[in-house]
């Protein structure tokens, strides 16, 4: 017989589930929490017979072992800057990101999620990082939040099939959909800058707090949303950017859709003026 929870236990369980949802937990992989950064490669078992031992391949981890010759943060950023600056087209940049090995998130991701939409469109939407659905499909904003984003764009006559390009500040899914670290966003930033320079959008929508901080060094999306700012890329070029709520936030807080609608109208007006 299953014991019945009293009301206090039920409230506590609901509070924990809400906290999990806000932190980005979307699937259970074990019965207890795991620290991915504490993982290490298991040692190869000794040979059962006096036969010549074989070297066992190291397992693929979420974070490379520092003793295995992984790049330092400065080396990774330098490599990204060199690779990005060598790209003279959208296609070359996409290939450079796919072959880049300096971000530790790539080791645990299924796919590289670069961009989706029309290269050279006058509107560029930049989000945070791939989630479970994006990692599986290989395109940004394809889950529930992506479906809401598509409806938001359609409300101002925009779509990724015709006149929008969509990307992220991170190209590989963080474990458990956690927020990217400053080192991870700094490593990917040269590629984001080069994407902006090569596509030359008239307006950039920064969807959520992570791209706001990564691209502008500003925190607090509630205060920053709806106010036009400028992104300065590595070459010194400047582009108009409007911070907005991430669609995932609007799914949790639908009362803020009225503010999102005001931001969409401001975005549409800037594109018409441009």
N, C-alpha and C positions, 0 to 999 in steps of 0.2 A: 504494500500500500504506500502510495506517494504522500509524504507529509505535506500538510497545507501551510504555506507561508502566512505569517501574520502580516498586517498592513505595513509595519515598519520595514520588514524584510523585503516586501515587494517594492516599496519606494526606494530602498537602497539599491536593489537590482536595476530598477529603471534608471537611477542616477548613474550607475556604472556604465550601462549601455549607452546612455547619452554621451558620457565622457569619451567612450571608445569611438563613437561616431564622429565627434568633434575632432579627435586626434587623428582621424583618417584610417582607423582599423576597419578593414572590409572583409577579412577572412581569417579563420583560425587555422594555424598550421601545426599546433601542438597543444598539449593540455596545460602547459605552463609557459610564461614568457621566456624568450631566448635573447641573449645578448650577441648579436651578429658580430660585433667587433671583437668579442672574446674567442671566437672560433679559431681554430688552427687546423692545419692539415694533419690527418691521422698518420701515425707512423706505419710504414709498410711492415706486415707481419714477417717474422723470420721464416726461412724456408723449412718445410716439413722434412725434407730429405737433404742429404749432402749435395744436392744438385746445385748448379751455378745459379745464384739468386738473380732475379730480374728486378729492374727498377720500376717501381709503381708510379704511375702518373699522379700528380697532385690533383685533388678535387677542385672544381670550380667554386670559388668562394664569393661572397658578396663584397669582400674587401681584400685586396691583394695583401699577402704577407710582406711586411716591410723588409724582412730578410731576403726576400726573393728578388730584390732589385727594383722595386716599384719606384716610380718617380716621386720626388718631393713635390710639395705644393708649388714652389717657385719653378721647378723644372716643368711641371705639367702646364702651368699658365704660359710659360715661355714657348713650349711646344705648340700650344693652341694658338698663340699669337702668330707664330711663324706659319702654321698651316693655314690659318684664316687669311692672312695677308697675301698668300700666294694664289688665292682663288680669284678668278676674274669673271666668274659666272655663277648663277644659282646652282647649276648642275655640278660644277666643280666643288662648291661649298658643301652640297649635300653629300658628295662622295668623301670629302675630307672629314666630315663629322662621323660618317659611318665607319671610317677606318681609324679614327682617333682612339688611342688606348690610354690616355692620361687621366681619365675620370674613373675612380674606383667603382662608381655605380654600374658601369657597363658590364662588369663581371657577373652581376646578379640579375641583369635584365634579359628579357627574351628577345626584344627588338630595339633598334635605334629608332626613336620617334623624332623625326626632323621637322616636318611641316606638312601642311595640307592646304590646298586651295590654288589660287592663281598667282604665280610669281609676278611681281610688278604691279599688283593691284594697289589702288590708292589707299586702302585700309589694311593695316597689319594688326592682328590681335595677338598679344603675347601673354601666355598663361604661365603656370608654375612648373609642373613636371607631369610626365605620363602617370596615369593610374593603371589599375588592373586591365581594363578593357583596352586602353591605348597601348599598353605593353604587349597585349595579345595580338592586336590588329596591326600596329605599327603606324597609327595616325593619331594626331592630337585631338582631344575633345570629341570622343566618340561614345562615351558613356552617357549616363543621365544628365550630367552637367553639360556635356557637349550637345545633347539634344535641346536643352534649354537655350544654350548659346545660339544654336541655329534659328530657333524661334525668335530670339531677341534681334538677331541680325535681319531676319526676314521682315520684322516690324518697321525697319527703316530702309527696306528695299535692297538688302544685301544678302549674299550667299557665298559660300566657299566655292561653289561651282562657277560663279560668274565674276565676282569683284571683291573678294576678300582672300587674304593669305593668313593662315593661323599657325602659330608656332609656340614654343615654350622657352623659358630660360634654362631648362635642364632637358637633356635629350634621352635620359634613361630613368626608369622607374626607381625611386628610392624604396628600400625595404619597408613594407607596411604602409606605404604612402606617407611616410614622415616628411616633414618640411626639409628641403635641401639645406645643407650646411653652407656657411659663407665660402668655404674652400671649394665646394662643388659648383656653386654659382660663379665664382671667380674664374674657375677653370673653363667653364662654358661661355663666359661673357665675350671673349674675342669672336666666337662664331656668331653670337647674337648680333654684335656690332656689325660684323661683315654682312650678315643677312639684311640688316637695315640699309646699309650703304648700297648693296647691290640691287635691292628692290625699290628703294627710294619712295616709300609711302608718303602720302600727304598727311596722314594722321595715324597714330599708333594708340590702340586701346590696351592699357595694362590691366589685365584681369586678375585682381587680387593683391594681397599684401606682399607675397613673395616676389613677383616681378616689379612691384613698386620699389621695394628695397634693393633688389638686384640692379635695376636700371637707373634709379634716381638716388639711392642711398637714403630714402625716406621711409619711416615707419608710421603705422596708423592709417589704415585704409579708410576708416570711418571719417577721419578729418581730411584726408587728402583727396578723396573721390570728388569728381565733378569739377576739379580745378586744373586748368591746362598748365602743363609744364613743358620743359624741353629736355630731350635726351641728347647728350653729346657723345658721339662715337669716338673710337680711337683715332680717327683721322681728323677730328675736330668738327665734323659736320653735325648740324643740329636738326632735330626733328620734333614736331609737335606731338605731345603724348597726353592722353587723358586717363588718369587712374579711375577704375570702375570696380564694382563688386565682382568677385568670381561667381559664376553661375552656381557652383556647389554651395556657396554661402546663401544664395537666394533660395535654394531648395530647402535649406534649414530654417531660413528666416524670410518667408515670403512677404512679410509686411514691408520689407525694404525694396520690393519691386518698384514702388512708386519713385524712389530715388534712382533706381537703375533706369527707369524710363526717361527721367530727366537727363541723365547722362547720355543715353542713346540719342535723344533729340539734339543735345549739344554736339555730339559726334557727327550726326547727319548734317547739321548746319555748317560745321567746319569743312566738311567734305564738299558741300555745295559751293561755299565761298572759294575753296581752293581751285 
